[in-house]
């Protein structure tokens, strides 16, 4: 807490300690319990001070232990931005100008794993639940990328969890975007190619009905693959890749100039390194 002196100098008014963000806003992380009325008075005084200072967006993070104060913040004009298992984030826009606070994350990211061995056999699964339950359709191992997890790490993890097969990530072959997918969010699915490092299958009992190595021609011949455009397009890409007619995107370690953090830049090294065509 910080203190300022009110205009009549009768009583100092406490303010929340806010950390400035890069965009002229303030971030407040609630840690200590407060009486409801004290919280409201402190919040009003803080917003008044931030308005004088020309601040814009206000972010208040409530740990789950202090959710009793959320109602008070909402009544003061704050709204929900996002929630995680242990906190709730509320936001407020101070200026009269249009609100430019970015919306909560709009996409879920998933991976599909194309695992192919030297015999041109694909690693395929049948699921115990979901839209393919009981359909007899053999599909790629798939899953959702965890928070803070790289795409390549997620693909390797999902294959190991569902099939017991250890793999090495090779490339991203393609991705698709769809909307209104999970709680109204959009979805990105990355089709990844991996090389198997083991061959003995140990399926996940809770989610997977069956696992096998299947000749890629048999996978492509499945009625579902032939009937549905996305499945057929993915299958065609896989065939083209193993026949050396397609180059995917490999991860290249890179560093962000903004934060200095390390990340993967996925690019097509094959075409990048090709000599220029003669005129």
C-alpha positions as CSV (number, residue, x, y, z in Angstrom):
1,X,0.0,0.0,0.0
2,X,1.0,3.6,-0.6
3,X,-0.5,6.7,1.1
4,X,-1.6,10.1,-0.2
5,X,-3.0,13.0,1.7
6,X,-6.6,13.9,1.0
7,X,-7.5,17.5,0.1
8,X,-8.7,18.4,3.6
9,X,-5.5,16.8,5.0
10,X,-7.6,15.1,7.7
11,X,-6.8,11.6,6.9
12,X,-4.2,9.9,4.7
13,X,-5.8,7.7,2.0
14,X,-4.2,4.4,1.2
15,X,-3.5,3.5,-2.5
16,X,-2.7,0.2,-4.1
17,X,0.8,-0.3,-5.2
18,X,0.7,-0.8,-9.0
19,X,3.5,-1.9,-11.3
20,X,3.5,-0.1,-14.6
21,X,3.3,-2.2,-17.7
22,X,4.8,-1.5,-21.1
23,X,1.6,0.1,-22.5
24,X,0.8,2.8,-19.9
25,X,-1.2,0.6,-17.7
26,X,-1.0,-0.6,-14.1
27,X,-0.8,-4.1,-12.7
28,X,-2.0,-4.8,-9.1
29,X,-1.5,-8.2,-7.4
30,X,-3.7,-8.6,-4.4
31,X,-2.0,-10.6,-1.6
32,X,-3.4,-9.5,1.8
33,X,-7.0,-9.8,3.0
34,X,-8.9,-6.5,3.2
35,X,-12.2,-5.4,4.7
36,X,-14.8,-4.9,1.9
37,X,-15.3,-1.2,2.6
38,X,-11.6,-0.6,3.0
39,X,-11.0,-2.3,-0.4
40,X,-13.6,-0.2,-2.1
41,X,-12.2,3.1,-0.6
42,X,-8.6,2.1,-1.6
43,X,-9.7,1.1,-5.1
44,X,-11.5,4.4,-5.7
45,X,-8.6,6.5,-4.4
46,X,-6.1,4.5,-6.5
47,X,-8.1,4.9,-9.7
48,X,-8.4,8.6,-9.0
49,X,-4.6,8.8,-8.6
50,X,-4.0,6.7,-11.7
51,X,-6.3,8.9,-13.7
52,X,-4.4,12.0,-12.7
53,X,-1.1,10.2,-13.8
54,X,-2.6,9.4,-17.2
55,X,-2.7,5.7,-16.7
56,X,-4.8,3.6,-19.0
57,X,-5.6,-0.1,-18.3
58,X,-5.7,-1.4,-14.8
59,X,-5.2,-5.1,-14.1
60,X,-6.1,-6.6,-10.7
61,X,-5.1,-10.2,-9.9
62,X,-7.2,-11.8,-7.2
63,X,-5.8,-15.1,-5.7
64,X,-8.5,-17.6,-5.0
65,X,-8.3,-16.8,-1.3
66,X,-9.5,-13.2,-2.0
67,X,-12.4,-13.9,-4.4
68,X,-14.8,-12.3,-1.8
69,X,-13.5,-8.9,-3.1
70,X,-14.3,-9.6,-6.7
71,X,-17.9,-8.4,-6.4
72,X,-16.7,-5.1,-5.1
73,X,-14.4,-4.6,-8.0
74,X,-17.1,-5.5,-10.5
75,X,-19.4,-2.9,-8.9
76,X,-16.6,-0.3,-9.4
77,X,-16.6,-1.0,-13.1
78,X,-14.1,-3.8,-13.5
79,X,-14.8,-6.8,-15.7
80,X,-13.5,-10.4,-15.9
81,X,-10.6,-10.9,-18.2
82,X,-9.5,-14.5,-17.5
83,X,-9.4,-17.1,-14.8
84,X,-6.9,-19.8,-13.9
85,X,-7.0,-22.5,-11.3
86,X,-5.6,-20.3,-8.6
87,X,-6.5,-16.7,-9.5
88,X,-9.0,-14.4,-11.3
89,X,-7.9,-11.4,-13.4
90,X,-10.1,-8.3,-13.7
91,X,-9.5,-5.2,-15.8
92,X,-10.6,-1.6,-15.9
93,X,-10.1,1.1,-18.6
94,X,-9.6,4.6,-17.3
95,X,-9.5,7.0,-20.3
96,X,-12.5,8.2,-22.3
97,X,-10.7,6.8,-25.4
98,X,-11.6,3.4,-26.9
99,X,-10.5,0.5,-24.8
100,X,-7.4,-1.2,-26.2
101,X,-6.9,-3.9,-23.5
102,X,-6.2,-7.1,-25.4
103,X,-8.8,-9.8,-25.1
104,X,-8.1,-13.1,-23.4
105,X,-6.3,-15.8,-25.4
106,X,-8.5,-16.7,-28.3
107,X,-7.0,-20.0,-29.4
108,X,-6.4,-23.6,-28.1
109,X,-3.4,-25.3,-29.7
110,X,-3.3,-29.0,-30.6
111,X,-1.0,-31.4,-32.3
112,X,-1.5,-34.4,-34.5
113,X,1.5,-36.8,-34.8
114,X,2.5,-38.5,-38.1
115,X,4.8,-41.2,-36.9
116,X,6.3,-43.3,-39.8
117,X,8.8,-46.1,-39.6
118,X,11.2,-47.5,-42.2
119,X,8.5,-50.0,-43.4
120,X,6.2,-47.1,-44.4
121,X,4.0,-48.0,-41.5
122,X,2.1,-45.3,-39.5
123,X,1.5,-45.3,-35.8
124,X,-2.3,-45.1,-35.5
125,X,-4.8,-45.2,-32.6
126,X,-8.5,-45.7,-32.0
127,X,-10.0,-43.7,-29.1
128,X,-12.4,-44.7,-26.4
129,X,-14.2,-41.4,-26.3
130,X,-14.9,-38.4,-28.6
131,X,-16.5,-38.2,-32.0
132,X,-14.6,-41.2,-33.3
133,X,-15.6,-43.6,-30.5
134,X,-16.8,-46.9,-32.0
135,X,-16.4,-45.7,-35.6
136,X,-13.5,-48.1,-36.3
137,X,-11.5,-45.1,-37.7
138,X,-7.7,-45.3,-37.2
139,X,-6.3,-41.8,-36.6
140,X,-3.1,-39.9,-35.8
141,X,-2.3,-39.6,-32.1
142,X,-3.5,-36.2,-31.1
143,X,-3.6,-33.9,-28.0
144,X,-3.6,-30.4,-26.6
145,X,-0.4,-28.4,-26.1
146,X,0.1,-27.6,-22.4
147,X,0.8,-24.0,-21.2
148,X,4.5,-23.2,-21.6
149,X,5.0,-26.3,-23.8
150,X,6.6,-26.2,-27.2
151,X,4.8,-27.8,-30.2
152,X,7.5,-30.3,-30.7
153,X,7.6,-31.3,-27.1
154,X,3.8,-31.7,-27.0
155,X,3.9,-34.0,-30.1
156,X,6.6,-36.2,-28.5
157,X,4.7,-36.3,-25.2
158,X,1.3,-37.1,-26.7
159,X,2.7,-40.1,-28.7
160,X,4.5,-41.5,-25.7
161,X,1.4,-41.1,-23.4
162,X,-1.0,-42.7,-25.9
163,X,1.1,-45.4,-27.4
164,X,4.3,-45.9,-25.3
165,X,6.4,-45.2,-28.4
166,X,9.4,-42.9,-28.0
167,X,9.9,-40.5,-30.9
168,X,12.1,-37.7,-32.3
169,X,10.4,-34.6,-33.6
170,X,11.2,-33.8,-37.3
171,X,8.9,-31.2,-38.8
172,X,5.6,-29.4,-38.8
173,X,4.0,-30.5,-42.0
174,X,0.9,-28.2,-41.9
175,X,-1.7,-26.6,-39.6
176,X,-5.4,-25.8,-39.7
177,X,-7.4,-23.2,-38.0
178,X,-11.1,-23.5,-37.0
179,X,-13.5,-21.4,-34.9
180,X,-16.2,-21.9,-32.2
181,X,-14.4,-25.0,-31.1
182,X,-13.8,-25.2,-27.3
183,X,-16.0,-22.9,-25.1
184,X,-16.3,-20.6,-28.1
185,X,-12.5,-20.4,-28.7
186,X,-10.7,-21.0,-31.9
187,X,-8.4,-23.9,-32.5
188,X,-5.1,-24.5,-34.2
189,X,-4.0,-28.0,-35.0
190,X,-0.4,-28.7,-36.1
191,X,0.3,-31.8,-38.0
192,X,3.8,-32.9,-36.9
193,X,6.1,-35.6,-38.4
194,X,8.1,-37.7,-35.9
195,X,10.6,-40.5,-36.2
196,X,10.0,-43.6,-34.0
197,X,12.9,-44.4,-31.6
198,X,11.2,-47.6,-30.3
199,X,8.6,-50.0,-31.7
200,X,7.0,-51.8,-28.7
201,X,3.5,-50.5,-28.1
202,X,2.1,-49.9,-24.7
203,X,-1.3,-48.1,-25.1
204,X,-2.9,-45.7,-22.7
205,X,-5.7,-47.6,-21.0
206,X,-7.9,-44.7,-20.0
207,X,-8.3,-43.0,-23.4
208,X,-7.0,-45.3,-26.1
209,X,-9.0,-48.4,-27.4
210,X,-6.3,-49.7,-29.7
211,X,-2.9,-48.9,-31.2
212,X,-1.1,-50.4,-34.2
213,X,1.5,-49.9,-36.9
214,X,-0.5,-49.6,-40.2
215,X,0.8,-49.4,-43.8
216,X,0.3,-45.9,-44.9
217,X,-1.7,-47.0,-47.9
218,X,-4.2,-48.7,-45.7
219,X,-4.6,-45.6,-43.6
220,X,-5.2,-43.5,-46.7
221,X,-7.7,-46.0,-48.0
222,X,-10.0,-45.6,-45.0
223,X,-13.5,-44.4,-46.0
224,X,-13.3,-41.5,-43.6
225,X,-10.0,-40.3,-45.0
226,X,-11.3,-40.5,-48.6
227,X,-14.5,-38.7,-47.7
228,X,-13.4,-35.8,-45.6
229,X,-11.3,-33.1,-47.2
230,X,-9.1,-32.2,-44.3
231,X,-8.2,-35.8,-43.5
232,X,-7.5,-36.4,-47.2
233,X,-5.4,-33.3,-47.4
234,X,-3.3,-34.4,-44.4
235,X,-2.9,-37.9,-45.8
236,X,-1.8,-36.5,-49.2
237,X,0.8,-34.3,-47.4
238,X,2.1,-37.4,-45.5
239,X,2.4,-39.4,-48.7
240,X,4.2,-36.5,-50.5
241,X,6.6,-36.1,-47.6
242,X,7.8,-39.7,-47.5
243,X,8.1,-39.6,-51.3
244,X,10.4,-36.5,-51.0
245,X,7.9,-34.3,-52.8
246,X,7.2,-32.0,-49.8
247,X,9.2,-30.0,-47.3
248,X,7.8,-29.1,-43.9
249,X,8.9,-26.6,-41.3
250,X,11.7,-27.4,-38.8
251,X,12.3,-25.6,-35.5
252,X,15.2,-23.2,-35.4
253,X,16.2,-21.8,-32.0
254,X,15.8,-18.0,-32.0
255,X,15.7,-15.2,-29.4
256,X,13.1,-12.5,-29.0
257,X,14.5,-9.0,-29.3
258,X,11.7,-7.8,-27.0
259,X,12.2,-10.1,-24.0
260,X,15.4,-12.0,-24.8
261,X,13.6,-15.3,-24.3
262,X,14.4,-18.3,-26.4
263,X,11.8,-19.7,-28.7
264,X,11.4,-21.9,-31.8
265,X,11.1,-20.3,-35.3
266,X,9.5,-22.9,-37.7
267,X,10.7,-22.4,-41.2
268,X,11.3,-24.3,-44.5
269,X,15.0,-24.7,-44.6
270,X,14.9,-26.8,-47.8
271,X,13.5,-24.0,-49.9
272,X,15.4,-21.3,-48.0
273,X,18.7,-23.0,-48.9
274,X,17.9,-23.8,-52.5
275,X,20.0,-21.9,-55.1
276,X,18.1,-19.1,-56.9
277,X,16.6,-20.2,-60.2
278,X,18.5,-18.9,-63.2
279,X,16.8,-16.2,-65.2
